[in-house]
Amino acid sequence: MRRSSKKSSSSAPAGQTKAVSKEVERIDQLFYTYADSSSGMVDPEGIETLCSHLEVPHTDVRILMLAWKMGCEKQGYITLDEWRSGLKTLRADSISKLKKAFPEMVQEVTRPSNFQDFYPFAFRYCLTEDKKKCIEIPVACELLNLVLSLQFRPQVDKLMDYLKYQNDYKVINMDQWMGFLRFCNEIIFPSLDNYDPDQAWPLILDNFVEWLRANKN
């Protein structure tokens, strides 16, 4: 019995197993090109170098998408496990392959089902301190511009105008953040004909709609 179970567990062809281990080896080697030797992680400096090799600004939404793909938990840091997970999924064991994987990754993230996961990830990723639950208005504006403007440019522009204009809110929480996405997906813009304040929207969106209607002209 013991012999037969051992045989079935090694059903993958030897050549295939070898190719996979070689790919992991190359992925690991690439990681250590950017990792800090003392922390054993890719830190903000390493990410900056990675971005320059990818020829992408560190503020580009694709870097945030890459962090989502890797399942990064801490902004500005990538562990070996996160790196392996992301690059194996993208089938990229070199910088040139990673560059080529970007268009497909963008398509994947912008699919509605995946975007529902990516959008809250972007918020959590920007919570730079443990137990922090809100992001400051300027950071929220930058993030909205980064993650939502491709699909909802007019709404995002107006929302950023409002957030910069108002004085009631200094920070944005997750409930408000998710409310913005729901607003963009559900509300006819710019007419706002189907906006109903009785539908349990975050108060900030009631105020936003009120401001929009008052400043229509």
TORNU-430077 format. One record per residue (C-alpha): residue number from 1; chain; x, y, z. Coordinates in pm, whole numbers. Example, Ala and Ser with C-alpha at 12.3 -4.5 7.8 and 13.67 -1.06 7.14 Angstrom:
BEGIN
REC   seq   mol       px       py       pz
REC     1     A     1230     -450      780
REC     2     A     1367     -106      714
// end
This chain:
BEGIN
REC   seq   mol       px       py       pz
REC     1     A        0        0        0
REC     2     A      276      241       95
REC     3     A      455      189     -238
REC     4     A      144      251     -450
REC     5     A       56      575     -266
REC     6     A      408      699     -318
REC     7     A      385      625     -689
REC     8     A       56      813     -734
REC     9     A      187     1126     -559
REC    10     A      463     1166     -818
REC    11     A      234     1156    -1121
REC    12     A      381     1476    -1280
REC    13     A      645     1400    -1544
REC    14     A     1002     1444    -1417
REC    15     A     1082     1701    -1688
REC    16     A      779     1910    -1597
REC    17     A      868     1905    -1225
REC    18     A     1224     2010    -1312
REC    19     A     1098     2297    -1530
REC    20     A      872     2421    -1249
REC    21     A     1156     2413     -996
REC    22     A     1381     2601    -1240
REC    23     A     1111     2865    -1284
REC    24     A     1080     2905     -904
REC    25     A     1458     2932     -885
REC    26     A     1459     3216    -1139
REC    27     A     1168     3388     -959
REC    28     A     1363     3367     -632
REC    29     A     1681     3499     -796
REC    30     A     1485     3795     -929
REC    31     A     1345     3860     -581
REC    32     A     1694     3879     -428
REC    33     A     1792     4134     -694
REC    34     A     1557     4378     -520
REC    35     A     1537     4245     -162
REC    36     A     1717     4413      127
REC    37     A     1964     4161      270
REC    38     A     1899     4256      634
REC    39     A     1517     4243      627
REC    40     A     1486     3971      361
REC    41     A     1208     4172      195
REC    42     A     1178     4406      -98
REC    43     A     1148     4744       74
REC    44     A     1047     5089      -68
REC    45     A     1397     5137     -213
REC    46     A     1381     4795     -381
REC    47     A     1036     4873     -521
REC    48     A     1170     5198     -665
REC    49     A     1449     5004     -840
REC    50     A     1196     4747     -962
REC    51     A      978     5026    -1105
REC    52     A     1275     5179    -1288
REC    53     A     1360     4838    -1441
REC    54     A      995     4794    -1542
REC    55     A     1002     5150    -1681
REC    56     A      688     5233    -1484
REC    57     A      647     5520    -1231
REC    58     A      596     5394     -874
REC    59     A      266     5589     -870
REC    60     A      134     5393    -1171
REC    61     A     -184     5192    -1102
REC    62     A      -12     4882    -1246
REC    63     A      223     4873     -947
REC    64     A      -81     4870     -717
REC    65     A     -232     4594     -933
REC    66     A       92     4398     -902
REC    67     A       74     4433     -522
REC    68     A     -284     4299     -538
REC    69     A     -172     4009     -756
REC    70     A      101     3927     -502
REC    71     A     -140     3963     -209
REC    72     A       91     4216      -42
REC    73     A       -8     4294      316
REC    74     A      214     4594      389
REC    75     A      251     4899      168
REC    76     A      601     4933       24
REC    77     A      714     4582      123
REC    78     A      708     4247      -57
REC    79     A      791     3916      113
REC    80     A      940     3620      -74
REC    81     A      613     3425      -47
REC    82     A      414     3720     -187
REC    83     A      665     3762     -470
REC    84     A      656     3391     -558
REC    85     A      277     3379     -548
REC    86     A      233     3679     -780
REC    87     A      504     3596    -1032
REC    88     A      408     3229    -1058
REC    89     A       48     3330    -1134
REC    90     A      171     3581    -1393
REC    91     A      412     3320    -1535
REC    92     A      691     3577    -1512
REC    93     A     1041     3481    -1401
REC    94     A     1218     3782    -1557
REC    95     A     1163     4157    -1592
REC    96     A     1086     4125    -1963
REC    97     A      816     3863    -1893
REC    98     A      673     4077    -1614
REC    99     A      648     4374    -1853
REC   100     A      469     4154    -2107
REC   101     A      228     4030    -1838
REC   102     A      107     4381    -1750
REC   103     A     -163     4425    -2021
REC   104     A     -323     4091    -1931
REC   105     A     -302     4177    -1560
REC   106     A     -478     4513    -1620
REC   107     A     -755     4333    -1811
REC   108     A     -792     4081    -1530
REC   109     A     -814     4344    -1255
REC   110     A    -1068     4557    -1442
REC   111     A    -1314     4266    -1483
REC   112     A    -1605     4356    -1251
REC   113     A    -1570     4045    -1031
REC   114     A    -1197     4105     -975
REC   115     A    -1236     4481     -940
REC   116     A    -1473     4421     -645
REC   117     A    -1172     4263     -471
REC   118     A     -903     4501     -599
REC   119     A    -1088     4821     -503
REC   120     A    -1107     4752     -125
REC   121     A     -753     4606     -141
REC   122     A     -629     4945     -267
REC   123     A     -783     5113       39
REC   124     A     -641     4861      288
REC   125     A     -300     4879      120
REC   126     A     -290     5253      190
REC   127     A     -347     5204      564
REC   128     A       17     5253      650
REC   129     A      -16     5186     1024
REC   130     A     -154     4885     1213
REC   131     A     -510     4931     1340
REC   132     A     -555     5238     1119
REC   133     A     -904     5239      966
REC   134     A     -916     5563      765
REC   135     A     -713     5741      499
REC   136     A     -667     6118      478
REC   137     A     -866     6312      217
REC   138     A     -560     6403       -2
REC   139     A     -455     6035      -10
REC   140     A     -814     5928      -85
REC   141     A     -825     6172     -379
REC   142     A     -499     6038     -521
REC   143     A     -622     5682     -480
REC   144     A     -962     5749     -638
REC   145     A     -786     5909     -933
REC   146     A     -559     5607     -962
REC   147     A     -812     5323     -933
REC   148     A    -1145     5465    -1055
REC   149     A    -1068     5733    -1314
REC   150     A    -1019     5488    -1604
REC   151     A    -1380     5374    -1576
REC   152     A    -1553     5672    -1416
REC   153     A    -1355     5987    -1501
REC   154     A    -1645     6244    -1477
REC   155     A    -1764     6110    -1140
REC   156     A    -1413     6095     -996
REC   157     A    -1332     6451    -1109
REC   158     A    -1646     6587     -942
REC   159     A    -1597     6378     -631
REC   160     A    -1239     6503     -591
REC   161     A    -1360     6863     -640
REC   162     A    -1613     6809     -363
REC   163     A    -1368     6640     -124
REC   164     A    -1123     6929     -165
REC   165     A    -1400     7186     -122
REC   166     A    -1577     7046      187
REC   167     A    -1455     7087      547
REC   168     A    -1669     6828      728
REC   169     A    -1445     6528      660
REC   170     A    -1071     6498      715
REC   171     A    -1052     6121      650
REC   172     A    -1238     5850      455
REC   173     A    -1332     5511      598
REC   174     A    -1394     5181      417
REC   175     A    -1773     5218      419
REC   176     A    -1746     5557      246
REC   177     A    -1483     5422        7
REC   178     A    -1707     5133      -99
REC   179     A    -1999     5376     -124
REC   180     A    -1809     5574     -390
REC   181     A    -1779     5261     -606
REC   182     A    -2147     5177     -562
REC   183     A    -2236     5537     -653
REC   184     A    -2029     5518     -974
REC   185     A    -2183     5183    -1070
REC   186     A    -2545     5258     -988
REC   187     A    -2619     5630    -1021
REC   188     A    -2701     5793    -1356
REC   189     A    -2444     6069    -1400
REC   190     A    -2457     6366    -1424
REC   191     A    -2840     6380    -1393
REC   192     A    -2844     6187    -1059
REC   193     A    -3210     6107    -1135
REC   194     A    -3205     5774     -953
REC   195     A    -3018     5889     -640
REC   196     A    -3237     5824     -336
REC   197     A    -3093     5943       -1
REC   198     A    -3326     5699      178
REC   199     A    -3130     5405       34
REC   200     A    -2874     5402      315
REC   201     A    -2592     5580      134
REC   202     A    -2303     5709      346
REC   203     A    -2384     6063      460
REC   204     A    -2083     6199      269
REC   205     A    -2254     6094      -57
REC   206     A    -2583     6260       41
REC   207     A    -2379     6578       96
REC   208     A    -2193     6528     -231
REC   209     A    -2517     6492     -430
REC   210     A    -2662     6798     -254
REC   211     A    -2349     6995     -347
REC   212     A    -2367     6873     -709
REC   213     A    -2731     6977     -742
REC   214     A    -2663     7317     -586
REC   215     A    -2369     7373     -828
REC   216     A    -2530     7228    -1140
REC   217     A    -2486     7547    -1341
// end
